[in-house]
Amino acid sequence: MLQLEVMRKEIFREIEKENDEGVLEKIILYINELRMPHMTIHPCCYTDEVKKVRIEQSVRDAVAGLGISQEKMIERHSEWL
């Protein structure tokens, strides 16, 4: 139990030092993903808050020119078709 408290305090210290909003959003997403049970019926069950954060990050990534075109995705993963 003591080790758990030490770990929790360390996590809080690291988060308090972080100034990048994008990094903090990713931390929230990661924590939420860790908490989600791995369900076979509903493999992707995000809360509305998590969906909003993921959509906002996707928009920022698109504006920044990150990602690949649909054509390149199809080329890379033609076995999916």
N, C-alpha and C positions, 0 to 999 in steps of 0.2 A: 504494500500500500504506500509506503514511503517513497519507493522508486517511482510510482505513478505520479505522485505529487511533484517530485523533482522533474520528471519529464514534462508534465503539464506546465510548470513554471518556465522551463526552458523554451517551450513552444511559444508561450505568451511573450517572453523576452524577444524572441526572434521576430514575431509578428509586429511588436511595437516598434522595432527598428526599421521595418519595411516602409518605404515611401512611394513605391510604385503601385498604382491602383490596379494595373493589369496583373501584377504578381499576386496581390491580395485576392483578386477575383479568382485566380487560378487555385489559390489555397482553399478558398471556400468551395469551389467545385470539387477539388480533390477530397476534402473532408466529407462532403456529401456523397461522393461516389464510394468512399470507403464504408460509409454507414449503410449503403443500400444493400439489401440482400440480393444474392445472385438468383434471380427467379427465371425459370425457363419459360413461363407463360408470358411474362412482361419483362423482357430483358432490359428495357430502357424506360425507367420510371422516374422522371425528374420532377421536382417540385416546380411550381410556377416561378419562384424566385431563381432557381437554378437555370431554368429555361431562359429567363430574361437575361441573366448574366452571360450565358452561352451565346445567345443571339447577338447581344451587344458586342461581345468579343469577335464573333464572326464578321460583323459589319466593320469593325475596326480593322480586322485582318484584310478584308476585301478592299477597303479604302487604301490600305498600305501596300496593296499589290501582292499580298501573300496568297498562296493557294495556286491551283492549276486549273486550266480550262477543262470543260467536260470532255472535249476531244482527247486531251492528254490523259485524262483519267481512264477513258475507254481504252486507249492504247496500252496503258500500263496494266489494266486488269481485264483484258479481252476474255480471259477464261471465265469471267463472271457472266458473260452473255450467253 
